[in-house]
Amino acid sequence: MFNPRTAYDVGFDAIAIKDFADYKDEYVVRPPYQRKSVWSRKKQQALLDSLFRRYYIPRIVIRLVRLDEERTVKEVIDGQQRITTAQDFLTDELALPNTLKDVYPSLPGKTYSKLSADVRKFVDKELKYNADIVKGIEDPRNPQHQSVAADIFWRLQQGEDLTYMEKAHARLSSLSRNFVVKYADDITFDYEKYTPVDSNKDKHKFFTVIDRGNDRMQHLAILTRFLILEQANGPANIQDGDVTDYIDKYQVADGIGNLSFEKQAHAKSVLHNMNALYEVFKDDPMRDDSNGAIKELRIEYFILSVYLLLRHLATHYVWGQAEKKLFHDFVIAFHQRWKKKSEDDRDIVAFSDSRQQTSNEVEARHRIIRQLFFEFAKEKGVKIIVKDSRRAFSEADRILIYRRDNGLCQACIKAGKPEPDCRVSWSEYEADHVLPHSKGGQTDVENAQLLCRTHNRKLGAKN
């Protein structure tokens, strides 16, 4: 007889809604593969109306998760809002709706603690949620178990309007997903305690300057697109499907809770460039304690174009305080020109017509905004200095520098140390730019000095 093995077992239970308040710590209402969502007060009260009328309410789905040999918790795969509604009502944060007047005249507007004893007893004993209890995939450290749990969740959400990023968020074993969640999500998850955390101390400060919400994980999508652009070293396809493919590409067997993606070179570069963007806009007069966002930084494809422009300038040109100020002023001026949308302004029309996230349109926007930046700099009388494309000194240069400086650390000499203490062996010496490369210093012998490692590290940190 055809009878394939199941990936898990399902049991059944009827759980008193009072348990969700009395034993709140037993329930993981928001697993790591789910987004945080909040029902409107109207929708919550409609559920309370159905509960008190004893109408049909869809079953909730709970997975048993074993933390260790002695302890388990109940992970809510489906039913987050039904459970939080019950918790809000039982803790007096939610009152009963006026629609219950025909059931019992004294019910409307009452919180749980204000109900009469007999009604509270009815709530405690009679009001229950029917539940499917998923067993056999209880190990939170097992990627296969977590994958099956996430798959059950998404199959139950087929009627929901889920975004591509919300689906990508469920890829718990993806290293890139973990990086994106760490630096772009408002909330996080403690895998050690296996409990959700409704805040995220690691969220990047860049997101405090853009005027774009994160209710449907828009910040996570932006950061993922930054990563794709950085890995491609410039314009690339960054459509929705490219974002999910990028997240899927980095799924590994031991990926759950694994934050090693931060070691990737392009991930480091993205954080560096986001820091630079924050520094440019953090002191803008539009920012204050109540509303820190820069209103110009709202449209996603404009934010992406600004990011690409900054990384291009910081990579190839001197990037100091004067250049940061010019960049800030250009972004504001460009936005004003963009929003006028004059049909006679062919550059702006072309920019607006290239709003999609294909490689060709990203490149078209980048080319236009880059050209207009240099025109803006020329109008302002600011010369943009190209960095020397050769950053490292050649072996021949290093030999000349070592012999010219007699093997002595020039910083140690300036510090007044005796000559024997200034001597540096060939294997320990480092050739340093006198005028830093980041400030336009050329990589040639005339702009070089011999330093010991200690002094080179100190100067490097300052520059």
Long-range contacts (C-beta under 8 A, 24 or more apart in sequence): 7-136, 7-137, 7-148, 8-134, 8-135, 8-136, 8-137, 8-148, 9-134, 9-135, 9-136, 10-132, 10-133, 10-134, 10-135, 11-132, 11-133, 11-135, 12-130, 12-131, 12-132, 12-133, 13-62, 13-130, 13-131, 13-133, 14-128, 14-129, 14-130, 14-131, 15-60, 15-128, 15-129, 15-131, 16-124, 16-125, 16-127, 16-128, 17-51, 17-86, 17-89, 17-90, 17-123, 17-127, 17-128, 17-129, 18-90, 18-123, 18-124, 18-127, 20-83, 20-86, 20-87, 20-90, 21-86, 21-87, 21-90, 21-91, 24-87, 26-73, 26-74, 27-62, 27-73, 27-74, 27-75, 27-76, 27-83, 28-65, 28-73, 28-74, 28-75, 28-76, 28-194, 28-195, 28-196, 29-76, 29-80, 29-83, 29-84, 29-196, 30-76, 30-80, 30-187, 30-189, 30-196, 31-75, 31-76, 31-77, 31-149, 31-153, 31-189, 31-196, 32-146, 32-172, 32-189, 32-191, 32-196, 33-146, 33-149, 33-150, 33-153, 33-169, 33-170, 33-172, 34-80, 34-153, 34-170, 35-166, 35-169, 35-217, 36-186, 36-187, 36-196, 36-198, 37-80, 37-81, 38-81, 38-84, 39-81, 39-84, 39-85, 41-94, 43-81, 44-81, 44-85, 44-88, 44-89, 44-94, 45-94, 45-95, 45-96, 45-97, 45-99, 46-97, 46-99, 47-81, 47-82, 47-85, 48-85, 48-89, 48-94, 48-96, 48-97, 48-100, 49-97, 49-99, 49-100, 51-86, 51-127, 52-96, 52-100, 52-103, 52-107, 52-127, 53-100, 53-103, 57-82, 57-129, 57-130, 59-129, 59-130, 59-131, 59-132, 60-129, 60-130, 60-131, 60-132, 61-131, 61-132, 61-134, 61-152, 61-156, 62-131, 62-132, 62-133, 62-134, 63-133, 63-134, 63-135, 63-137, 63-138, 63-149, 63-152, 64-133, 64-134, 64-135, 64-138, 65-138, 65-139, 65-140, 65-194, 66-138, 66-139, 66-140, 67-140, 67-194, 72-138, 73-194, 75-149, 77-134, 77-149, 77-152, 77-153, 77-156, 78-152, 78-153, 78-156, 78-157, 79-129, 79-131, 82-129, 83-129, 86-129, 90-123, 140-191, 140-194, 140-256, 141-256, 143-172, 143-173, 143-253, 143-254, 143-255, 143-256, 146-172, 146-173, 146-256, 147-172, 147-173, 163-216, 163-217, 163-221, 164-221, 164-240, 164-241, 164-243, 164-244, 165-216, 165-217, 165-218, 165-220, 165-221, 165-224, 165-243, 166-216, 166-217, 167-244, 168-220, 168-224, 168-243, 168-244, 168-247, 168-248, 169-217, 169-220, 171-247, 171-248, 171-251, 172-255, 172-256, 173-251, 173-252, 173-253, 173-254, 173-255, 173-256, 174-247, 174-248, 174-249, 174-250, 174-251, 174-252, 174-255, 175-250, 175-251, 175-252, 175-255, 175-258, 175-259, 175-260, 175-261, 176-224, 176-227, 176-246, 176-247, 176-249, 176-250, 176-261, 177-247, 177-250, 177-255, 178-255, 178-257, 178-258, 178-259, 178-261, 179-227, 179-259, 179-261, 179-262, 179-267, 180-220, 180-223, 180-224, 180-227, 180-247, 181-220, 182-259, 183-223, 183-271, 184-214, 184-219, 184-220, 184-222, 184-223, 185-214, 185-217, 185-219, 185-220, 186-214, 186-219, 191-256, 191-257, 204-271, 204-274, 204-278, 205-278, 205-282, 206-274, 206-275, 206-277, 206-278, 208-278, 208-292, 208-293, 209-277, 209-278, 209-281, 209-282, 209-284, 209-287, 209-292, 209-293, 209-294, 209-297, 210-293, 210-294, 210-297, 210-298, 210-303, 211-293, 211-294, 211-295, 211-296, 211-297, 211-298, 212-293, 212-297, 212-298, 212-300, 212-303, 218-300, 221-300, 222-300, 222-303, 222-304, 223-270, 225-304, 225-357, 226-270, 226-273, 226-274, 226-304, 226-307, 227-266, 227-267, 227-270, 229-304, 229-307, 229-308, 229-311, 229-362, 230-266, 230-267, 230-269, 230-270, 230-273, 230-311, 231-266, 234-308, 234-312, 234-363, 234-366, 235-308, 235-359, 235-362, 235-363, 235-366, 236-359, 236-362, 237-357, 237-358, 237-359, 237-362, 238-304, 238-357, 238-362, 239-356, 239-357, 239-358, 240-357, 242-357, 269-311, 273-307, 273-310, 273-311, 273-314, 276-310, 276-314, 276-319, 276-324, 277-306, 277-307, 277-310, 279-324, 280-310, 280-324, 280-327, 280-328, 280-331, 281-328, 284-328, 296-331, 296-332, 296-335, 297-331, 301-355, 301-356, 301-357, 301-365, 302-335, 302-338, 304-357, 304-362, 304-365, 305-351, 305-362, 305-365, 305-366, 305-369, 306-331, 306-369, 308-362, 308-365, 308-366, 308-369, 309-366, 309-369, 309-370, 309-373, 312-366, 312-370, 313-373, 313-384, 316-386, 316-387, 317-384, 317-385, 317-386, 317-387, 318-384, 318-385, 318-386, 318-387, 318-438, 318-439, 318-440, 319-438, 320-438, 320-439, 322-382, 323-382, 323-384, 326-376, 326-377, 326-380, 326-382, 327-373, 329-376, 329-380, 330-372, 330-373, 330-376, 330-377, 333-376, 334-369, 334-372, 334-373, 334-376, 347-371, 347-372, 385-440, 386-440, 387-437, 387-438, 387-440, 388-437, 388-440, 388-441, 388-442, 388-443, 390-443, 391-437, 391-443, 392-443, 393-431, 393-443, 393-448, 397-431, 397-443, 397-444, 397-445, 397-448, 398-431, 400-445, 401-431, 401-445, 401-448, 401-449, 401-450, 402-426, 402-429, 402-450, 404-445, 405-449, 405-450, 407-450, 408-450, 409-450, 409-451, 409-452, 409-455, 410-449, 410-450, 410-451, 411-449, 411-451, 411-452, 411-455, 411-459, 412-452, 412-455, 424-450, 424-451, 424-452, 428-452, 428-453, 430-456, 432-456, 432-459, 436-463, 438-463, 439-463
